[in-house]
Amino acid sequence: MKKQTFALYFGNRGFMPAELIEGARQDMIKAVTDAGYDYIIMDKEATRYGAVETRDEGLLYAQWLKSHAGEYDGVILCMPIFVDENGAIAALQDAGVPILMQAYPDEIGKMDFAHRRDAYCGKFSVTDVFEQYRVPYTVMKPHVVHPCSPQFAQNLHDFAAICRVVNGMKRFNIGCIGARTTAFKTVRFDELTMQRHGINVESFDLSELFELTRAKADNDDKVLEKIAALEKYTDFSNVPQEKKTMLAKISVVIDEYIENYHLDAIALRCWNEMETYLRVCPCVLISELNDRGITASCEIDMCSAITMRALSLATEGPAACLDWNNNYGDDPDKVILFHCGSTAQKLMKETGTVTSHKMFDKGDPGSGWGTNEGRIAAFPMTFSNCKTEDGKITIYFSEGEFTDDNIEDEFFGCGGVAKIDGLQDKLLRLARGGFKHHTTVANGHVKTVLEEAFKYYLGYDVVSIEG
């Protein structure tokens, strides 16, 4: 897997001690590589110490950056000293990727002219001009930080996540497999609004999926390979062979849609036609897709697919679409988040068990094989969802944790107890904000990363549900 790569930029101002640039180049290369990332850097012979201190040198850097288009995920704008803001904006106004502003701290005892940096002040000079030009950038705490410090290592980790989200969400394809579930107006979405935000929707009729599925032979190599993969993925020991084969065929067809249409995410109409006509429930297929890194939401929840993809990019792990389902006793800050069996194994406490969906079995016995039942593991989590309305995508982010609180064995599906501070007030804001009965979750606290990416780079309306 290709490492994330950052283009390194170093600024200077003619009357400042340029010799500090050489040390900064070495520091930044060490910081980036020690953190596990790669870099590209302009040759130090191109300008004095390879730094930019004039508008013309900024244009030279811009041409160098253009010659490396597609090779870098973000830019680190390093300010070893008070730098020239005109050169910086000329160099980076068309970078097209996130830009991290880093400024060196001064050291007590090294405030003479040969060593004093003044980057504390100079950072404002650069951010002011970038604001005037409306070029998005990222600033983090602390205001000044040495590249080789633990604080900057955390800044780099967060910036890498911002780059993944911005670059991954800027333009991508979602497959809408089936029409909106008839009973759920809560999952309505505006396709044109999504397109304006770089999200291309490809629609597929369930009838086509059914015909393609039925056309697959039981002994087709891809079907047999899929059966083996599913059996390796989770516990299929109780599933009748014909149900297992049908689930494998559906999975093969979905994989073909993903490959042929270059889909980065899907939303699937999961009931009740599949259960009625194909006699299976596709929860485990959604679970498996998410586990191998392809975002998949159920109930044709296209908005949840958006936030699931963002969460997955930020955390480098799977996300899940869950119902705000049950209170947990009398604790106002705890809630049972649940879905029938579509949660990725990587988010579960232990290997799931494929069962037959109790809701479908109640009225139509034998039609619900395919739920991957189990419990969600304990981990720090970020939760999010969005809506499309009046040409805008409005999105929220918040954090909590999944606990190891017990849920009785008789509780079907895959659920977990989440503890969220101020939950009752947040639920009121979600209700008044017109958000759905689903939320999406992932392992890790990445609220700040996501808000940075969506507010400053992607142009979504970010709303707060905090107190």
N, C-alpha and C positions, 0 to 999 in steps of 0.2 A: 504494500500500500504506500502510495506516494506521501511523503511528509508534507505538512503544511509549510509553505515557504513565504518569507517576508522580504520585501525590498527594503533595504536600509538607506535612509537619507540622513545626511549630516549637514547642519547649517553652520554658518559662521558670519561674522560681521567684520569688515576690514580692519577696524582699529582694535579689535579684541585679540588676545593671544591665541593664534591659530594652532600653535603647537599642541594644544589640548585636544585637537581633533584626532590625532594619531592614536592617543590613548583611548579615546572614545570608540574608535573603530574596533580596536582589540577587545574592549570591554563588551561591546554590543554583540560581536560575533560569538564571544564566549557565552554570553547570557542566552542567546538564541539557540545555540547548539547544545548547551547543557540542559536546556528545557525540552530537547527532543525535536526541535524544528530545524528547518533549513533556511538558507538566505541567499539573496543575490546582492551584489554591492558594486557600485561604480568604481572603476579603477582609480586609485589615488593619484595617478599621474594625469588624469583628465582635467583636474583643477588643482588648486593648492590643497594638498592633503585629501583630495577627493570630496571636498565640501562645497556647498553652494553659498556664495556670499554676494551675488549680483543677479539681476534679472536675466542677463544673458546666460549665466551659468545655470539658472533655473530652467531656462529653455533647453539647454544642453542636457540636463538631467531628465527633462520630460521626453526628449527624443530617445535617450537611453532606455527609459522606462517603457516607451512605446515599442522599442525593438525587442523587449522581453515580455510582450503582452501574452497573457495566459500562463506565465511561469510563476506568478506570485499571487498570494491570497490576500495580502494586506501590505501596508507600508508602515514602517516605524520611523517617525520623524524625530530624530535625535537632536537635542539642543545641548551640546556640551557647554555652550556659552550663550550669551545674548546673540541671537541670530538675525539675519536679514529676512524680514517678512515678505518683501517683494520677490525675492528669489524663491522662497518657499511656495508661495501661491502660484508663481509661474511654473514651478516644477510639478505641482501636485493637483492643480485644479481639475485636470482631466484623468486622474489616476483611476477612477471608477471602482475602487475597492476601499474598504475601511482604512482609516489612517489613525494610528496611535501617536499622540503627542507625549514625548518623554523629555524631561528637562533635568539636568544634573543639579544636585545640591552643592552649595558652597560648604567649605570646611572651616571651622574655627581654627585660627592659627595660620590659615592660608588665604588671607584676604588682601595680599599685596597684588599689584597689577599683573604680575606674572602668573598668578594662580586664581585670582577672583573671576568667577564665571558670570554672575548676574543673570543666570538662566531663569531664576525665580520670576524676575520681572519680564524677561524676554518672552517667556511662554505666553503671557497675556498679549504681547505684541502680535504673535503669530495667530493665536485664537481669534483675536479681534478682526484681523484681516480675513481669515477664513469665514467668519460670520458675515462680514460685508459681502463676500463673494458667494455666500450661501453654499459653501463646500462642506459637506458633513465630515466630522472628525470625532475622535474619542479622546476624552480626558478621564483620568482615574486618580484616585487618592493613593499616596500622598502627592501633593502638587509638584514637588521635586523628589527624585528618587534615583539612586545609583543603579545602573544596569545589573550589577553583580549582587544586588541585595535580594533577600527573600521576598520583600514586598514587590519588587519588579518581576520576579519569577511568577508571582500570583497574577500580576497585571498581564503578563504574557499569556498565561493560561486562559485568563478571561478574554483577552483580545482574540486569541485563536478561536475561542468559541463564538465570539461575535462574528468573526470572518466566516466561519462555517455557516452560521445562520443567514447572514446577509447574502453570501454567494449562493447558498443553496435555495434560498427563498426568492431571490430576485426574478428567477424565471424557471418554472417547472411544470410538469404535466400530471394532472389527476385524471384517473379513469373513474367515470360514474357508471357503475354496472347495475343497471336497473333504474326504474323510475323511483321518485320519492315514495317511501312507504306511506300508503294511503292514509293511515290513521295518525301520522305524525307531521302536523304542520310545523312543529318545532324545528324540523330539520330543513325547512325551506332555505334556498340560497339563491343568490343573484350571480349568474354566470358572467355577465358583462362586467360587473364590479370586480370579480376575480381576475378577468382578463386584463383590466386596467392595472392590476397589481402584479402582472406578469404570470398569472396562474392560468394555464391553458387547460380547459376541460374537454375530455373526449368521452362521449356518451355511448353506451352499449345497451341493447335491449336484452332482457333476460331470456327471451325466446331464442335468440341466437346462441347464447351460452348453453341453453338446454339442448339445442340441436347438436352443437359441437360436442357437448359432453356425451350424448347418446351415441354419437358416431365413433367414439373411441372404443376400440376393442379391449376386452378384459386382459388380453395377453400382449397389448401394445407395450413396447419396451419402456416408453416414458411413463406409462401407467404403473408398470411393475417397479420401476425405479422410484416412483413417487410413493407407492405403498411402503417400500423399504425405508424411505426417508421419513415418512410419517410415523412408522413403528419405532424408529430410532428416536424421534423427536419427543414422544410422550407415550403413555401407557394405553395401547390399543387392545389389550388382551381380552376385554369383554365385548368388543365390537364384532358383530356378524361380518363374515367375509364379504358379502355382497354390498354392505354399507361402506366398508373400508374401501372397496374397489370404486364405488360411486364417488366417495369423497376424493379419492386420488384422481379420478377423471376430471372432476370440477377443478381441482388444484392445477392440473396440467393445462386446462383451458385458460384459467386465469393467468398462469405464467406466460402463455402464448400472447394474450392481450398485452401483458406488461412488456414483453420483448418486442412485439411488432409495433406497438405504439409508443415505445420509449417512456413508459409511465414511471413516475417517481413515487406515486401514491395511488391508492384506490379507495373508493367507498362502495360497499356492496349492499344491495337489497337482499337481506338475509332471511326475511320471512314475509309471508308464509308460503310463497310459491315453491321454494325449494323443498320445503317439508311436504307440501301437498303433492307435487309432481315427481320430484326426484327422491323423496322419502329419506332425506338426510338434512342435517342442520350444519351450516358451514362455519360455526364458531372456531373450531380447531384450525381451520385453514387460515382464518384471519390471525389467530394467535401465532401460527407458524410463519406467516409472511412478516409480521412485525418482528419476530425473533431473529429472522435472517436479514433484517434491515430495510424491508420494504413497508412503508407506512400503509396501514389498512384499517379503515374504520367500518363499523357495521351500521345498519339501519340507514344507509345512504346519507350519513352525516358528513357532508363535504366540508363544513366549517371545522368539525373536529379533526378531519384529515389534515387541514392546514396547520392547526396548532400541534398535532401529533408530529408532523414532519419537523416543525421548528424545535420542539422539545428533543426529538431524536438527534437533530443536528447539534444542538447545544450540549447534550449530555453524552453523545456518542454511544447511545444505547437505545433500546426500544421505548416507545410510549404506549399508553393504553387509553382507550375511550371507555369511560365508566359512568354509570348512573349515580346521581346523588340519591341514594336509595333508602337508607334507614337511619333513624336515630340510634345511638348506642346507649341504652339505658337513660339515665338522667343527666349524663355529662353533656353540657351545652356546646363543648368544643370538640366533640367526637362524632363521627358519622361513618356509617358503613358505605363504602364505595364498592360498586359491584357491576359486573356484567356476566352474561350467561356462561361464557367460557372462551372469550376471545383475547384474554390477556396473555402476553408473551411469557414463555417459560422463564426467561431471564428476570422477570419481575415477580415470579412466584416463589413461595417458600420452599417447595419441593416439586418433584415431577407430578404433573397433573394426571388425571384419569379421564379418558374419553367415555362419556355416558350418553344416555338418551335424554333429551330436554324434557324436564318434567311438565312444563306448561303445554307442550305439544302432545305429549303422551296422554295427558288428561283427557283431551277430546279426540285424539287420533293416534292411538297406540302404535308404536313402532316407526313413527315419522320423524323422530327428533334426534337420531344418532349423530353425534358430532360436537357435543359440548365438552370442553376441556376443563373439568372441574378441579378446584383446589383452593388455595389461599394465597393472597398477595403477601410478599415478604415485608419485613420491617425495614424501612429505609427513609432517609430524608427525601422529600419530594417537592417538586414544583408542579402546580396545576394551572391550567389555562383553557380558555376557549374564545371564540370570536363570533361575530355576526356580520352579515353583509346587508347593508341598508343605505338607501339614498346615495349610491355610488361610493360608499366608504366601507372599509373593513375596520370594525371596532373590536379591540382585543384587550383581554385582561390577563394579568399574571399575579400569582400569589404563591406562598410556600406553606408547607406543613410537614408532617411526617406520618408514615404508616407505622403503627405500633405492632407489638406482638400480642395484643389483646385477643382473647379467644372468641371465635364465632362458632356457635354450636354446629355439630356435624350435619344436622338436618337442614341447614341453610344451603340451598343448592347453588350451583354456579361457582364463580370465582370472585371472592370478595375480600376486603381487608378493612381494618378499622383505621381511619385517618384522624389524627389530632391536628386541628387548625385553630390557632389562637384567634379569638374574636369571630368565631365561625358564624354565630347568629347574625351579627351585623353584616358580615360578608354575604350571607344568603339573602338578606334583604336587598342589598345592592345588586346582586345578580338578578333577583326577581324584578326589581324596578328597572334594571337596565335592559330587560328583554332578552336575557341569555337563556340558553336551553337547559334541559334536564340532564344533559351530559356535561362532564368536564373531562379533560385529558391530563394525564399524569406521566411523569418520568422520574427516574432515580437521580436525585441531586438537586441542590439549591442553585438555580440559574436565573432567578427572577431579574436580577440586575443586568445580566448579559442580554436577556431577551428584550427587556425594555429599551436598552441601548440600541439594539439592532433594529427593532420595529419603529421606534420613535424617530431616531435620527437618520437612519439609512433607508428604510423600506416604506416610509410614508403611511403607515397605518395610524388609526386613531387609538392611542393607548390610554385606557381609563384605569383608574385606581379603584380597587374595592377595599383598600385598607382603611382603618379607622382615622 
